[in-house]
Amino acid sequence: MDHHHMNQASPWGDFQFAPEITIPLLILSIWYFRSDYQKTRNQKLFAFAAIATTLAVVVTPIGARAIDFFSLHMYQHITLLMLAGPLFVLATPQELREKFQRNKIFYTLTNPWLAFLLYATMMVGVHLSGPHLFIMENPWAHHYLEVPLYIVIPYLFYFNLIDPNLTNRRISPAMSVINLFLMMVPETLTGFAIYITKESAYNFMYEINDQRGGGTIMWSGGMIIDAAWISLAVYHWYKSEELKSKSL
């Protein structure tokens, strides 16, 4: 039995610099705000929100102690996957979107169904007992693999689903709504499965209440945030139908 993560002191005084995230984020921010791409006011606001959201769960106690507390791990997970990733998408200027889409690798990775598969696999996979124990017992895997992928893969997944363009889209607004609804299934089921597990799912790494709390955050928090992105996709759908009826 491995008790090395249990009964640890309160996490709320711990902060970390996390250079593997903060330095690339700083470079990206400077480049973004200084670049010549035409950015709308909203895009700049989304960029600020994406950066702030990422830092809020990386440098704070949430990020510093995500390895020790399952509930904090889940707060970090949900925030990066479901808030920061899509906010970075909404911050992307139109010209840059078009540039990305001309890149063959990016174009392949943002195929709506491949991106769906990558996102679902990562979300479920990192919470299976084996991969989760490996990541938590090897901090480098958490810092250099898991956390960066929590930003990159959602960016690929949401890239076409919340595309602000109403025409020439890779996936129709109606299909975006369906795709986002379908993603609620693995999210909710994984969180709920963790919540109802009476025994330790992770080799006694966390206290049961902490484990159950993490499961609750995943299925309830995930559903609330999903509802917001589904609403945005429904709004795009409504607007695109309106556009079609005007052009008839």
VENWO-V888839 format. One record per helix or strand of 2 or more residues. SS is the DSSP state (A for helix, B for strand). FROM is the first residue (numbers start at 0). LEN is the number of residues. If there is no record, write none. Layout:
# VENWO-V888839
[[SS | FROM | LEN] [SS | FROM | LEN]]
This chain:
# VENWO-V888839
[[A | 18 | 16] [A | 40 | 16] [A | 60 | 4] [A | 69 | 22] [A | 93 | 9] [A | 103 | 6] [A | 111 | 14] [A | 128 | 9] [A | 138 | 23] [A | 172 | 24] [A | 207 | 40]]
